[in-house]
Amino acid sequence: MAPRGGKVADSDRQFCEVAVQNKLLNKKQQKAVLSALEKAKKGKKAPNAAKICSEKGYLSKKQIKAVTMALEFRKLRWESKLYARIAAKSKFVKRKHIEEGLAHQKEGYL
């Protein structure tokens, strides 16, 4: 569970950033969501960015799912690139093959 009561969790910030990057939220809405998260009380039922976006009518369930999927893909890509760097430095795989694999992974997402 994300910390509340003044501190906004990184996952909530990232959710808002991805939504803004994909033009699903504007900066004013992002600020309103983050402000609501800062004011939220601590506890098991504390809202996250997706819940607040839904409650305020900023995002539909479909849009929330799209942002969540984009975040998951971002994490997967980051991990894949990290492992690719290690594999390249250790000379386990040729750089060409790594680039092909990452391109194939990206195509699978799109």
N, C-alpha and C positions, 0 to 999 in steps of 0.2 A: 504494500500500500504506500502511496506517495505521502511524503510529509506535508502537513497543512499548517495553517495558522501563521502566515508570513513568508513561508518558503514554498516556491513552486517546484515541483519535481521536474527533472530533466526530461522525462518522457512526455510530460504535458507541454513543456516548451517546444520540444521537437514536433509534437503533434501540430501545434499551432504554426510553427515554421513551415512544415510541409503543406499545410492547408493554404497558407499565404502564397508559397511558391507556386502552387497549382491554381491560384486565383479562386479558391473556394471561400476564403476569408479575406477581408481587407485588413489593413493595419489597425483601424479603429476597433473592429470586432476582435482582433487578436488581443489588443490592449484590454478590452472589456472582459474577455475570457480569463486572461492572466490576473487581472484585478479581482475577479470573482474567486479565483483559486486562492489568492493571497488572503482573502477575507474568510474563506471557508474554515469551519472549525475542524479540529483534529478528530479522528475517529474512524471506525470501520466503514461508516456510510459516507465518508467524505467523497465529494464528486471528483471526477477527472475532467480533462479538457473536452473529451468527446461528449460526456454527459451534459456539460454546460453548453456546448455548441448546439446540442439537440434541444435542450430546454429553452434556449433563447431563440430557437428557430433559425440559427445560422446555417446549419448543415442537416441534410436528410440522412436517414440511416444508410442509404447507398453511398453518399459522399463520405460518411464516417468510415464505412468499410473500405472505401478506396484509399483514404488517408492511412488507415491502419495497415493495409496491404503495402502501400508505398514505404511506410516505416519498416515493415518486416523485410522488404526487398533491400532497403538501404542498409540494414544491419547485415543481411546475408552478403551483399556486395562488399561491404567493409571487411567482413571476416574472410571472404574469398580472396580479396586482394592482399590481405595480410598473409594468408597461407601461400599465395602465389609468390610473394616477395621472398618468403623463407625458402620455398622450393627453388626459385631462381638463384638465390645466393648460394644455396647448397649444391647447385648444379644437378638437381634431381630431374629437372625438366627444362627443355629449351624455352627461351622467352617467347618464341613464335607460337609454341603450343599453348602457353599460358594465355597469350593474347587471344588466340582462337577460342579457348575455353571460356574466357570471360565474355567475349563477344557473343558466343552461343548462349551463355547464361542470360545476358541482357536481352537477346532476341526472345528467349522463352518468357520473359516477363512482359514484354511489350506485346 
